């Protein structure tokens, strides 16, 4: 499902205009984004959770040249599926 399909579905089911449904979706996504930037965990029971993993910097190796390459520290978002969602997909 794409963002535009989500907006369309919310618009129909909640009897909202597309503009209002888009504002709703953007507000939710902005909230998720800001929480993850702060390092908070987002959890929706039965669906799953999003969290940010931090990786320390290290010295890697360029496989083509063999030269050492410095890789700076970074943070990446991850999603862990909830039990109920797993169960629904499996059945």
PDB file of N, CA, C and O in Angstrom:
ATOM      1  N   UNK A   1       0.851  -1.172   0.000  1.00  0.00           N
ATOM      2  CA  UNK A   1       0.000   0.000   0.000  1.00  0.00           C
ATOM      3  C   UNK A   1       0.900   1.240   0.000  1.00  0.00           C
ATOM      4  O   UNK A   1       1.868   1.324   0.757  1.00  0.00           O
ATOM      5  N   UNK A   2       0.570   2.165  -0.837  1.00  0.00           N
ATOM      6  CA  UNK A   2       1.319   3.420  -0.904  1.00  0.00           C
ATOM      7  C   UNK A   2       0.655   4.464  -0.008  1.00  0.00           C
ATOM      8  O   UNK A   2      -0.457   4.267   0.480  1.00  0.00           O
ATOM      9  N   UNK A   3       1.350   5.561   0.194  1.00  0.00           N
ATOM     10  CA  UNK A   3       0.805   6.634   1.024  1.00  0.00           C
ATOM     11  C   UNK A   3      -0.500   7.171   0.423  1.00  0.00           C
ATOM     12  O   UNK A   3      -1.457   7.429   1.153  1.00  0.00           O
ATOM     13  N   UNK A   4      -0.542   7.339  -0.900  1.00  0.00           N
ATOM     14  CA  UNK A   4      -1.761   7.852  -1.540  1.00  0.00           C
ATOM     15  C   UNK A   4      -2.921   6.854  -1.405  1.00  0.00           C
ATOM     16  O   UNK A   4      -4.072   7.267  -1.260  1.00  0.00           O
ATOM     17  N   UNK A   5      -2.633   5.559  -1.450  1.00  0.00           N
ATOM     18  CA  UNK A   5      -3.685   4.554  -1.248  1.00  0.00           C
ATOM     19  C   UNK A   5      -4.191   4.600   0.198  1.00  0.00           C
ATOM     20  O   UNK A   5      -5.388   4.444   0.442  1.00  0.00           O
ATOM     21  N   UNK A   6      -3.290   4.813   1.148  1.00  0.00           N
ATOM     22  CA  UNK A   6      -3.678   4.939   2.550  1.00  0.00           C
ATOM     23  C   UNK A   6      -4.589   6.148   2.744  1.00  0.00           C
ATOM     24  O   UNK A   6      -5.603   6.062   3.436  1.00  0.00           O
ATOM     25  N   UNK A   7      -4.228   7.259   2.141  1.00  0.00           N
ATOM     26  CA  UNK A   7      -5.042   8.474   2.231  1.00  0.00           C
ATOM     27  C   UNK A   7      -6.423   8.234   1.630  1.00  0.00           C
ATOM     28  O   UNK A   7      -7.429   8.647   2.208  1.00  0.00           O
ATOM     29  N   UNK A   8      -6.480   7.583   0.497  1.00  0.00           N
ATOM     30  CA  UNK A   8      -7.751   7.274  -0.165  1.00  0.00           C
ATOM     31  C   UNK A   8      -8.631   6.381   0.718  1.00  0.00           C
ATOM     32  O   UNK A   8      -9.831   6.621   0.847  1.00  0.00           O
ATOM     33  N   UNK A   9      -8.034   5.361   1.319  1.00  0.00           N
ATOM     34  CA  UNK A   9      -8.778   4.438   2.183  1.00  0.00           C
ATOM     35  C   UNK A   9      -9.323   5.149   3.412  1.00  0.00           C
ATOM     36  O   UNK A   9     -10.485   4.966   3.772  1.00  0.00           O
ATOM     37  N   UNK A  10      -8.490   5.956   4.057  1.00  0.00           N
ATOM     38  CA  UNK A  10      -8.938   6.705   5.239  1.00  0.00           C
ATOM     39  C   UNK A  10     -10.043   7.686   4.855  1.00  0.00           C
ATOM     40  O   UNK A  10     -11.009   7.860   5.597  1.00  0.00           O
ATOM     41  N   UNK A  11      -9.900   8.318   3.708  1.00  0.00           N
ATOM     42  CA  UNK A  11     -10.896   9.262   3.226  1.00  0.00           C
ATOM     43  C   UNK A  11     -12.258   8.596   3.081  1.00  0.00           C
ATOM     44  O   UNK A  11     -13.277   9.149   3.494  1.00  0.00           O
ATOM     45  N   UNK A  12     -12.265   7.399   2.487  1.00  0.00           N
ATOM     46  CA  UNK A  12     -13.527   6.676   2.278  1.00  0.00           C
ATOM     47  C   UNK A  12     -14.111   6.155   3.585  1.00  0.00           C
ATOM     48  O   UNK A  12     -15.294   6.356   3.861  1.00  0.00           O
ATOM     49  N   UNK A  13     -13.283   5.481   4.399  1.00  0.00           N
ATOM     50  CA  UNK A  13     -13.800   4.834   5.605  1.00  0.00           C
ATOM     51  C   UNK A  13     -14.203   5.820   6.696  1.00  0.00           C
ATOM     52  O   UNK A  13     -15.147   5.560   7.442  1.00  0.00           O
ATOM     53  N   UNK A  14     -13.502   6.945   6.799  1.00  0.00           N
ATOM     54  CA  UNK A  14     -13.814   7.921   7.851  1.00  0.00           C
ATOM     55  C   UNK A  14     -14.691   9.046   7.330  1.00  0.00           C
ATOM     56  O   UNK A  14     -15.010   9.981   8.065  1.00  0.00           O
ATOM     57  N   UNK A  15     -15.083   8.960   6.063  1.00  0.00           N
ATOM     58  CA  UNK A  15     -15.929   9.976   5.442  1.00  0.00           C
ATOM     59  C   UNK A  15     -15.308  11.370   5.577  1.00  0.00           C
ATOM     60  O   UNK A  15     -15.963  12.324   5.995  1.00  0.00           O
ATOM     61  N   UNK A  16     -14.017  11.457   5.207  1.00  0.00           N
ATOM     62  CA  UNK A  16     -13.275  12.713   5.235  1.00  0.00           C
ATOM     63  C   UNK A  16     -12.925  13.131   3.812  1.00  0.00           C
ATOM     64  O   UNK A  16     -12.909  12.311   2.894  1.00  0.00           O
ATOM     65  N   UNK A  17     -12.646  14.410   3.646  1.00  0.00           N
ATOM     66  CA  UNK A  17     -12.145  14.850   2.349  1.00  0.00           C
ATOM     67  C   UNK A  17     -10.713  14.327   2.210  1.00  0.00           C
ATOM     68  O   UNK A  17     -10.055  14.017   3.203  1.00  0.00           O
ATOM     69  N   UNK A  18     -10.249  14.236   0.980  1.00  0.00           N
ATOM     70  CA  UNK A  18      -8.877  13.765   0.761  1.00  0.00           C
ATOM     71  C   UNK A  18      -7.871  14.685   1.436  1.00  0.00           C
ATOM     72  O   UNK A  18      -6.849  14.229   1.948  1.00  0.00           O
ATOM     73  N   UNK A  19      -8.160  15.972   1.435  1.00  0.00           N
ATOM     74  CA  UNK A  19      -7.265  16.957   2.060  1.00  0.00           C
ATOM     75  C   UNK A  19      -7.142  16.680   3.558  1.00  0.00           C
ATOM     76  O   UNK A  19      -6.035  16.674   4.096  1.00  0.00           O
ATOM     77  N   UNK A  20      -8.275  16.450   4.238  1.00  0.00           N
ATOM     78  CA  UNK A  20      -8.262  16.163   5.678  1.00  0.00           C
ATOM     79  C   UNK A  20      -7.577  14.825   5.964  1.00  0.00           C
ATOM     80  O   UNK A  20      -6.821  14.707   6.929  1.00  0.00           O
ATOM     81  N   UNK A  21      -7.841  13.820   5.129  1.00  0.00           N
ATOM     82  CA  UNK A  21      -7.207  12.514   5.309  1.00  0.00           C
ATOM     83  C   UNK A  21      -5.694  12.622   5.122  1.00  0.00           C
ATOM     84  O   UNK A  21      -4.930  11.977   5.840  1.00  0.00           O
ATOM     85  N   UNK A  22      -5.262  13.438   4.158  1.00  0.00           N
ATOM     86  CA  UNK A  22      -3.832  13.634   3.929  1.00  0.00           C
ATOM     87  C   UNK A  22      -3.184  14.338   5.125  1.00  0.00           C
ATOM     88  O   UNK A  22      -2.076  13.983   5.527  1.00  0.00           O
ATOM     89  N   UNK A  23      -3.867  15.326   5.690  1.00  0.00           N
ATOM     90  CA  UNK A  23      -3.361  16.016   6.881  1.00  0.00           C
ATOM     91  C   UNK A  23      -3.220  15.044   8.046  1.00  0.00           C
ATOM     92  O   UNK A  23      -2.244  15.101   8.794  1.00  0.00           O
ATOM     93  N   UNK A  24      -4.189  14.159   8.196  1.00  0.00           N
ATOM     94  CA  UNK A  24      -4.169  13.158   9.263  1.00  0.00           C
ATOM     95  C   UNK A  24      -2.970  12.224   9.094  1.00  0.00           C
ATOM     96  O   UNK A  24      -2.220  11.998  10.044  1.00  0.00           O
ATOM     97  N   UNK A  25      -2.792  11.688   7.905  1.00  0.00           N
ATOM     98  CA  UNK A  25      -1.677  10.770   7.640  1.00  0.00           C
ATOM     99  C   UNK A  25      -0.335  11.478   7.847  1.00  0.00           C
ATOM    100  O   UNK A  25       0.572  10.920   8.464  1.00  0.00           O
ATOM    101  N   UNK A  26      -0.211  12.700   7.335  1.00  0.00           N
ATOM    102  CA  UNK A  26       1.038  13.448   7.504  1.00  0.00           C
ATOM    103  C   UNK A  26       1.327  13.750   8.968  1.00  0.00           C
ATOM    104  O   UNK A  26       2.484  13.717   9.389  1.00  0.00           O
ATOM    105  N   UNK A  27       0.296  14.043   9.746  1.00  0.00           N
ATOM    106  CA  UNK A  27       0.469  14.309  11.173  1.00  0.00           C
ATOM    107  C   UNK A  27       0.987  13.066  11.897  1.00  0.00           C
ATOM    108  O   UNK A  27       1.881  13.153  12.739  1.00  0.00           O
ATOM    109  N   UNK A  28       0.421  11.924  11.563  1.00  0.00           N
ATOM    110  CA  UNK A  28       0.862  10.671  12.181  1.00  0.00           C
ATOM    111  C   UNK A  28       2.307  10.371  11.792  1.00  0.00           C
ATOM    112  O   UNK A  28       3.124  10.047  12.653  1.00  0.00           O
ATOM    113  N   UNK A  29       2.624  10.475  10.516  1.00  0.00           N
ATOM    114  CA  UNK A  29       3.991  10.201  10.062  1.00  0.00           C
ATOM    115  C   UNK A  29       4.990  11.182  10.664  1.00  0.00           C
ATOM    116  O   UNK A  29       6.099  10.791  11.027  1.00  0.00           O
ATOM    117  N   UNK A  30       4.603  12.462  10.772  1.00  0.00           N
ATOM    118  CA  UNK A  30       5.485  13.454  11.391  1.00  0.00           C
ATOM    119  C   UNK A  30       5.747  13.108  12.858  1.00  0.00           C
ATOM    120  O   UNK A  30       6.864  13.263  13.350  1.00  0.00           O
ATOM    121  N   UNK A  31       4.720  12.644  13.542  1.00  0.00           N
ATOM    122  CA  UNK A  31       4.879  12.222  14.940  1.00  0.00           C
ATOM    123  C   UNK A  31       5.837  11.053  15.062  1.00  0.00           C
ATOM    124  O   UNK A  31       6.696  11.034  15.943  1.00  0.00           O
ATOM    125  N   UNK A  32       5.685  10.065  14.163  1.00  0.00           N
ATOM    126  CA  UNK A  32       6.606   8.922  14.145  1.00  0.00           C
ATOM    127  C   UNK A  32       8.029   9.406  13.900  1.00  0.00           C
ATOM    128  O   UNK A  32       8.959   9.015  14.606  1.00  0.00           O
ATOM    129  N   UNK A  33       8.188  10.253  12.903  1.00  0.00           N
ATOM    130  CA  UNK A  33       9.500  10.755  12.519  1.00  0.00           C
ATOM    131  C   UNK A  33      10.169  11.485  13.681  1.00  0.00           C
ATOM    132  O   UNK A  33      11.329  11.222  13.995  1.00  0.00           O
ATOM    133  N   UNK A  34       9.444  12.397  14.316  1.00  0.00           N
ATOM    134  CA  UNK A  34      10.013  13.180  15.417  1.00  0.00           C
ATOM    135  C   UNK A  34      10.371  12.290  16.607  1.00  0.00           C
ATOM    136  O   UNK A  34      11.395  12.510  17.255  1.00  0.00           O
ATOM    137  N   UNK A  35       9.549  11.302  16.896  1.00  0.00           N
ATOM    138  CA  UNK A  35       9.850  10.376  17.996  1.00  0.00           C
ATOM    139  C   UNK A  35      11.124   9.597  17.723  1.00  0.00           C
ATOM    140  O   UNK A  35      11.946   9.411  18.621  1.00  0.00           O
ATOM    141  N   UNK A  36      11.290   9.144  16.502  1.00  0.00           N
ATOM    142  CA  UNK A  36      12.483   8.361  16.167  1.00  0.00           C
ATOM    143  C   UNK A  36      13.728   9.232  16.140  1.00  0.00           C
ATOM    144  O   UNK A  36      14.810   8.772  16.504  1.00  0.00           O
ATOM    145  N   UNK A  37      13.594  10.478  15.715  1.00  0.00           N
ATOM    146  CA  UNK A  37      14.737  11.397  15.736  1.00  0.00           C
ATOM    147  C   UNK A  37      15.211  11.601  17.173  1.00  0.00           C
ATOM    148  O   UNK A  37      16.412  11.696  17.426  1.00  0.00           O
ATOM    149  N   UNK A  38      14.261  11.668  18.118  1.00  0.00           N
ATOM    150  CA  UNK A  38      14.616  11.831  19.531  1.00  0.00           C
ATOM    151  C   UNK A  38      15.165  10.538  20.133  1.00  0.00           C
ATOM    152  O   UNK A  38      15.711  10.546  21.236  1.00  0.00           O
ATOM    153  N   UNK A  39      15.019   9.423  19.404  1.00  0.00           N
ATOM    154  CA  UNK A  39      15.508   8.140  19.910  1.00  0.00           C
ATOM    155  C   UNK A  39      14.449   7.336  20.636  1.00  0.00           C
ATOM    156  O   UNK A  39      14.752   6.300  21.227  1.00  0.00           O
ATOM    157  N   UNK A  40      13.199   7.805  20.600  1.00  0.00           N
ATOM    158  CA  UNK A  40      12.105   7.084  21.267  1.00  0.00           C
ATOM    159  C   UNK A  40      11.690   5.867  20.448  1.00  0.00           C
ATOM    160  O   UNK A  40      11.908   5.805  19.238  1.00  0.00           O
ATOM    161  N   UNK A  41      11.096   4.916  21.128  1.00  0.00           N
ATOM    162  CA  UNK A  41      10.568   3.708  20.496  1.00  0.00           C
ATOM    163  C   UNK A  41       9.078   3.938  20.239  1.00  0.00           C
ATOM    164  O   UNK A  41       8.389   4.540  21.062  1.00  0.00           O
ATOM    165  N   UNK A  42       8.587   3.460  19.104  1.00  0.00           N
ATOM    166  CA  UNK A  42       7.168   3.574  18.762  1.00  0.00           C
ATOM    167  C   UNK A  42       6.598   2.168  18.765  1.00  0.00           C
ATOM    168  O   UNK A  42       7.132   1.276  18.105  1.00  0.00           O
ATOM    169  N   UNK A  43       5.510   1.966  19.509  1.00  0.00           N
ATOM    170  CA  UNK A  43       4.927   0.635  19.589  1.00  0.00           C
ATOM    171  C   UNK A  43       3.429   0.711  19.364  1.00  0.00           C
ATOM    172  O   UNK A  43       2.729   1.481  20.022  1.00  0.00           O
ATOM    173  N   UNK A  44       2.942  -0.092  18.430  1.00  0.00           N
ATOM    174  CA  UNK A  44       1.505  -0.237  18.190  1.00  0.00           C
ATOM    175  C   UNK A  44       1.174  -1.692  18.490  1.00  0.00           C
ATOM    176  O   UNK A  44       1.526  -2.588  17.722  1.00  0.00           O
ATOM    177  N   UNK A  45       0.502  -1.921  19.600  1.00  0.00           N
ATOM    178  CA  UNK A  45       0.217  -3.285  20.059  1.00  0.00           C
ATOM    179  C   UNK A  45      -0.469  -4.095  18.965  1.00  0.00           C
ATOM    180  O   UNK A  45      -1.414  -3.627  18.330  1.00  0.00           O
ATOM    181  N   UNK A  46       0.016  -5.307  18.756  1.00  0.00           N
ATOM    182  CA  UNK A  46      -0.556  -6.198  17.765  1.00  0.00           C
ATOM    183  C   UNK A  46      -0.042  -5.967  16.361  1.00  0.00           C
ATOM    184  O   UNK A  46      -0.205  -6.830  15.498  1.00  0.00           O
ATOM    185  N   UNK A  47       0.572  -4.828  16.109  1.00  0.00           N
ATOM    186  CA  UNK A  47       1.079  -4.521  14.771  1.00  0.00           C
ATOM    187  C   UNK A  47       2.599  -4.631  14.727  1.00  0.00           C
ATOM    188  O   UNK A  47       3.151  -5.394  13.934  1.00  0.00           O
ATOM    189  N   UNK A  48       3.272  -3.863  15.584  1.00  0.00           N
ATOM    190  CA  UNK A  48       4.719  -3.922  15.616  1.00  0.00           C
ATOM    191  C   UNK A  48       5.311  -2.698  16.280  1.00  0.00           C
ATOM    192  O   UNK A  48       4.595  -1.852  16.815  1.00  0.00           O
ATOM    193  N   UNK A  49       6.638  -2.616  16.237  1.00  0.00           N
ATOM    194  CA  UNK A  49       7.313  -1.480  16.851  1.00  0.00           C
ATOM    195  C   UNK A  49       8.474  -1.018  15.980  1.00  0.00           C
ATOM    196  O   UNK A  49       9.105  -1.807  15.277  1.00  0.00           O
ATOM    197  N   UNK A  50       8.733   0.273  16.047  1.00  0.00           N
ATOM    198  CA  UNK A  50       9.850   0.888  15.338  1.00  0.00           C
ATOM    199  C   UNK A  50      10.836   1.367  16.393  1.00  0.00           C
ATOM    200  O   UNK A  50      10.438   1.858  17.449  1.00  0.00           O
ATOM    201  N   UNK A  51      12.115   1.224  16.104  1.00  0.00           N
ATOM    202  CA  UNK A  51      13.139   1.717  17.008  1.00  0.00           C
ATOM    203  C   UNK A  51      14.384   2.056  16.203  1.00  0.00           C
ATOM    204  O   UNK A  51      14.522   1.659  15.046  1.00  0.00           O
ATOM    205  N   UNK A  52      15.281   2.792  16.831  1.00  0.00           N
ATOM    206  CA  UNK A  52      16.499   3.236  16.159  1.00  0.00           C
ATOM    207  C   UNK A  52      17.689   2.504  16.763  1.00  0.00           C
ATOM    208  O   UNK A  52      17.858   2.479  17.982  1.00  0.00           O
ATOM    209  N   UNK A  53      18.512   1.909  15.905  1.00  0.00           N
ATOM    210  CA  UNK A  53      19.740   1.252  16.337  1.00  0.00           C
ATOM    211  C   UNK A  53      20.910   2.176  16.017  1.00  0.00           C
ATOM    212  O   UNK A  53      20.968   2.776  14.944  1.00  0.00           O
ATOM    213  N   UNK A  54      21.833   2.281  16.960  1.00  0.00           N
ATOM    214  CA  UNK A  54      23.027   3.091  16.747  1.00  0.00           C
ATOM    215  C   UNK A  54      24.219   2.185  16.463  1.00  0.00           C
ATOM    216  O   UNK A  54      24.386   1.149  17.106  1.00  0.00           O
ATOM    217  N   UNK A  55      25.028   2.569  15.521  1.00  0.00           N
ATOM    218  CA  UNK A  55      26.229   1.824  15.163  1.00  0.00           C
ATOM    219  C   UNK A  55      27.447   2.715  15.375  1.00  0.00           C
ATOM    220  O   UNK A  55      27.451   3.876  14.967  1.00  0.00           O
ATOM    221  N   UNK A  56      28.470   2.176  16.008  1.00  0.00           N
ATOM    222  CA  UNK A  56      29.700   2.932  16.241  1.00  0.00           C
ATOM    223  C   UNK A  56      30.486   3.051  14.943  1.00  0.00           C
ATOM    224  O   UNK A  56      30.290   2.280  14.004  1.00  0.00           O
ATOM    225  N   UNK A  57      31.366   4.020  14.913  1.00  0.00           N
ATOM    226  CA  UNK A  57      32.230   4.174  13.738  1.00  0.00           C
ATOM    227  C   UNK A  57      33.269   3.048  13.731  1.00  0.00           C
ATOM    228  O   UNK A  57      33.595   2.485  14.776  1.00  0.00           O
ATOM    229  N   UNK A  58      33.773   2.735  12.558  1.00  0.00           N
ATOM    230  CA  UNK A  58      34.797   1.698  12.438  1.00  0.00           C
ATOM    231  C   UNK A  58      35.600   1.925  11.167  1.00  0.00           C
ATOM    232  O   UNK A  58      35.237   2.739  10.318  1.00  0.00           O
ATOM    233  N   UNK A  59      36.684   1.199  11.057  1.00  0.00           N
ATOM    234  CA  UNK A  59      37.502   1.263   9.848  1.00  0.00           C
ATOM    235  C   UNK A  59      37.176   0.026   9.026  1.00  0.00           C
ATOM    236  O   UNK A  59      37.424  -1.103   9.450  1.00  0.00           O
ATOM    237  N   UNK A  60      36.616   0.255   7.846  1.00  0.00           N
ATOM    238  CA  UNK A  60      36.264  -0.835   6.943  1.00  0.00           C
ATOM    239  C   UNK A  60      37.304  -0.968   5.854  1.00  0.00           C
ATOM    240  O   UNK A  60      38.354  -0.326   5.889  1.00  0.00           O
ATOM    241  N   UNK A  61      36.994  -1.811   4.890  1.00  0.00           N
ATOM    242  CA  UNK A  61      37.925  -2.033   3.793  1.00  0.00           C
ATOM    243  C   UNK A  61      37.176  -1.957   2.487  1.00  0.00           C
ATOM    244  O   UNK A  61      36.119  -2.567   2.330  1.00  0.00           O
ATOM    245  N   UNK A  62      37.730  -1.198   1.538  1.00  0.00           N
ATOM    246  CA  UNK A  62      37.158  -1.126   0.204  1.00  0.00           C
ATOM    247  C   UNK A  62      37.475  -2.443  -0.494  1.00  0.00           C
ATOM    248  O   UNK A  62      38.650  -2.750  -0.692  1.00  0.00           O
ATOM    249  N   UNK A  63      36.471  -3.234  -0.877  1.00  0.00           N
ATOM    250  CA  UNK A  63      36.742  -4.545  -1.472  1.00  0.00           C
ATOM    251  C   UNK A  63      37.433  -4.468  -2.836  1.00  0.00           C
ATOM    252  O   UNK A  63      38.121  -5.405  -3.242  1.00  0.00           O
ATOM    253  N   UNK A  64      37.250  -3.361  -3.532  1.00  0.00           N
ATOM    254  CA  UNK A  64      37.855  -3.224  -4.866  1.00  0.00           C
ATOM    255  C   UNK A  64      39.345  -2.910  -4.786  1.00  0.00           C
ATOM    256  O   UNK A  64      40.155  -3.493  -5.507  1.00  0.00           O
ATOM    257  N   UNK A  65      39.698  -1.969  -3.889  1.00  0.00           N
ATOM    258  CA  UNK A  65      41.098  -1.524  -3.818  1.00  0.00           C
ATOM    259  C   UNK A  65      41.848  -2.103  -2.633  1.00  0.00           C
ATOM    260  O   UNK A  65      43.078  -2.140  -2.637  1.00  0.00           O
ATOM    261  N   UNK A  66      41.120  -2.559  -1.613  1.00  0.00           N
ATOM    262  CA  UNK A  66      41.759  -3.072  -0.410  1.00  0.00           C
ATOM    263  C   UNK A  66      42.153  -1.969   0.558  1.00  0.00           C
ATOM    264  O   UNK A  66      42.701  -2.254   1.623  1.00  0.00           O
ATOM    265  N   UNK A  67      41.884  -0.712   0.208  1.00  0.00           N
ATOM    266  CA  UNK A  67      42.251   0.418   1.064  1.00  0.00           C
ATOM    267  C   UNK A  67      41.318   0.506   2.267  1.00  0.00           C
ATOM    268  O   UNK A  67      40.139   0.160   2.191  1.00  0.00           O
ATOM    269  N   UNK A  68      41.884   0.983   3.390  1.00  0.00           N
ATOM    270  CA  UNK A  68      41.077   1.204   4.582  1.00  0.00           C
ATOM    271  C   UNK A  68      40.166   2.409   4.360  1.00  0.00           C
ATOM    272  O   UNK A  68      40.568   3.408   3.763  1.00  0.00           O
ATOM    273  N   UNK A  69      38.930   2.294   4.852  1.00  0.00           N
ATOM    274  CA  UNK A  69      37.944   3.361   4.714  1.00  0.00           C
ATOM    275  C   UNK A  69      37.311   3.601   6.076  1.00  0.00           C
ATOM    276  O   UNK A  69      36.859   2.662   6.731  1.00  0.00           O
ATOM    277  N   UNK A  70      37.278   4.860   6.503  1.00  0.00           N
ATOM    278  CA  UNK A  70      36.625   5.199   7.763  1.00  0.00           C
ATOM    279  C   UNK A  70      35.121   5.273   7.536  1.00  0.00           C
ATOM    280  O   UNK A  70      34.650   5.982   6.647  1.00  0.00           O
ATOM    281  N   UNK A  71      34.372   4.530   8.356  1.00  0.00           N
ATOM    282  CA  UNK A  71      32.907   4.561   8.292  1.00  0.00           C
ATOM    283  C   UNK A  71      32.419   5.271   9.551  1.00  0.00           C
ATOM    284  O   UNK A  71      32.637   4.779  10.658  1.00  0.00           O
ATOM    285  N   UNK A  72      31.755   6.431   9.396  1.00  0.00           N
ATOM    286  CA  UNK A  72      31.310   7.188  10.577  1.00  0.00           C
ATOM    287  C   UNK A  72      30.167   6.475  11.298  1.00  0.00           C
ATOM    288  O   UNK A  72      29.506   5.604  10.732  1.00  0.00           O
ATOM    289  N   UNK A  73      29.944   6.863  12.565  1.00  0.00           N
ATOM    290  CA  UNK A  73      28.828   6.274  13.301  1.00  0.00           C
ATOM    291  C   UNK A  73      27.520   6.675  12.638  1.00  0.00           C
ATOM    292  O   UNK A  73      27.422   7.720  11.993  1.00  0.00           O
ATOM    293  N   UNK A  74      26.517   5.820  12.811  1.00  0.00           N
ATOM    294  CA  UNK A  74      25.235   6.092  12.164  1.00  0.00           C
ATOM    295  C   UNK A  74      24.103   5.495  12.981  1.00  0.00           C
ATOM    296  O   UNK A  74      24.317   4.659  13.858  1.00  0.00           O
ATOM    297  N   UNK A  75      22.900   5.940  12.673  1.00  0.00           N
ATOM    298  CA  UNK A  75      21.682   5.428  13.294  1.00  0.00           C
ATOM    299  C   UNK A  75      20.749   4.986  12.182  1.00  0.00           C
ATOM    300  O   UNK A  75      20.596   5.678  11.176  1.00  0.00           O
ATOM    301  N   UNK A  76      20.124   3.827  12.368  1.00  0.00           N
ATOM    302  CA  UNK A  76      19.200   3.306  11.365  1.00  0.00           C
ATOM    303  C   UNK A  76      17.885   2.882  12.017  1.00  0.00           C
ATOM    304  O   UNK A  76      17.894   2.314  13.109  1.00  0.00           O
ATOM    305  N   UNK A  77      16.755   3.151  11.360  1.00  0.00           N
ATOM    306  CA  UNK A  77      15.463   2.721  11.894  1.00  0.00           C
ATOM    307  C   UNK A  77      15.213   1.240  11.583  1.00  0.00           C
ATOM    308  O   UNK A  77      15.596   0.737  10.526  1.00  0.00           O
ATOM    309  N   UNK A  78      14.566   0.562  12.524  1.00  0.00           N
ATOM    310  CA  UNK A  78      14.196  -0.837  12.339  1.00  0.00           C
ATOM    311  C   UNK A  78      12.745  -1.035  12.726  1.00  0.00           C
ATOM    312  O   UNK A  78      12.197  -0.286  13.535  1.00  0.00           O
ATOM    313  N   UNK A  79      12.124  -2.059  12.136  1.00  0.00           N
ATOM    314  CA  UNK A  79      10.737  -2.409  12.446  1.00  0.00           C
ATOM    315  C   UNK A  79      10.699  -3.857  12.887  1.00  0.00           C
ATOM    316  O   UNK A  79      11.266  -4.730  12.229  1.00  0.00           O
ATOM    317  N   UNK A  80      10.027  -4.113  14.007  1.00  0.00           N
ATOM    318  CA  UNK A  80       9.852  -5.480  14.492  1.00  0.00           C
ATOM    319  C   UNK A  80       8.361  -5.793  14.463  1.00  0.00           C
ATOM    320  O   UNK A  80       7.557  -5.061  15.041  1.00  0.00           O
ATOM    321  N   UNK A  81       8.001  -6.859  13.802  1.00  0.00           N
ATOM    322  CA  UNK A  81       6.601  -7.246  13.620  1.00  0.00           C
ATOM    323  C   UNK A  81       6.016  -7.752  14.939  1.00  0.00           C
ATOM    324  O   UNK A  81       6.685  -8.472  15.681  1.00  0.00           O
ATOM    325  N   UNK A  82       4.770  -7.377  15.229  1.00  0.00           N
ATOM    326  CA  UNK A  82       4.068  -7.841  16.422  1.00  0.00           C
ATOM    327  C   UNK A  82       3.506  -9.239  16.240  1.00  0.00           C
ATOM    328  O   UNK A  82       3.347  -9.709  15.113  1.00  0.00           O
ATOM    329  N   UNK A  83       3.205  -9.907  17.352  1.00  0.00           N
ATOM    330  CA  UNK A  83       2.709 -11.292  17.322  1.00  0.00           C
ATOM    331  C   UNK A  83       1.407 -11.422  16.547  1.00  0.00           C
ATOM    332  O   UNK A  83       1.243 -12.345  15.749  1.00  0.00           O
ATOM    333  N   UNK A  84       0.473 -10.490  16.783  1.00  0.00           N
ATOM    334  CA  UNK A  84      -0.839 -10.580  16.131  1.00  0.00           C
ATOM    335  C   UNK A  84      -0.714 -10.435  14.617  1.00  0.00           C
ATOM    336  O   UNK A  84      -1.386 -11.146  13.871  1.00  0.00           O
ATOM    337  N   UNK A  85       0.129  -9.532  14.164  1.00  0.00           N
ATOM    338  CA  UNK A  85       0.338  -9.352  12.726  1.00  0.00           C
ATOM    339  C   UNK A  85       0.962 -10.599  12.112  1.00  0.00           C
ATOM    340  O   UNK A  85       0.550 -11.041  11.040  1.00  0.00           O
ATOM    341  N   UNK A  86       1.953 -11.164  12.789  1.00  0.00           N
ATOM    342  CA  UNK A  86       2.567 -12.417  12.315  1.00  0.00           C
ATOM    343  C   UNK A  86       1.524 -13.512  12.166  1.00  0.00           C
ATOM    344  O   UNK A  86       1.476 -14.221  11.161  1.00  0.00           O
ATOM    345  N   UNK A  87       0.678 -13.632  13.207  1.00  0.00           N
ATOM    346  CA  UNK A  87      -0.356 -14.675  13.225  1.00  0.00           C
ATOM    347  C   UNK A  87      -1.340 -14.471  12.068  1.00  0.00           C
ATOM    348  O   UNK A  87      -1.703 -15.435  11.395  1.00  0.00           O
ATOM    349  N   UNK A  88      -1.769 -13.242  11.832  1.00  0.00           N
ATOM    350  CA  UNK A  88      -2.731 -12.957  10.756  1.00  0.00           C
ATOM    351  C   UNK A  88      -2.139 -13.253   9.381  1.00  0.00           C
ATOM    352  O   UNK A  88      -2.836 -13.756   8.499  1.00  0.00           O
ATOM    353  N   UNK A  89      -0.872 -12.946   9.199  1.00  0.00           N
ATOM    354  CA  UNK A  89      -0.232 -13.183   7.907  1.00  0.00           C
ATOM    355  C   UNK A  89      -0.021 -14.673   7.670  1.00  0.00           C
ATOM    356  O   UNK A  89      -0.169 -15.152   6.546  1.00  0.00           O
ATOM    357  N   UNK A  90       0.326 -15.413   8.733  1.00  0.00           N
ATOM    358  CA  UNK A  90       0.572 -16.856   8.604  1.00  0.00           C
ATOM    359  C   UNK A  90      -0.683 -17.657   8.304  1.00  0.00           C
ATOM    360  O   UNK A  90      -0.613 -18.707   7.666  1.00  0.00           O
ATOM    361  N   UNK A  91      -1.851 -17.162   8.767  1.00  0.00           N
ATOM    362  CA  UNK A  91      -3.064 -17.966   8.576  1.00  0.00           C
ATOM    363  C   UNK A  91      -3.740 -17.705   7.254  1.00  0.00           C
ATOM    364  O   UNK A  91      -4.770 -18.310   6.958  1.00  0.00           O
TER     365      UNK A  91
END
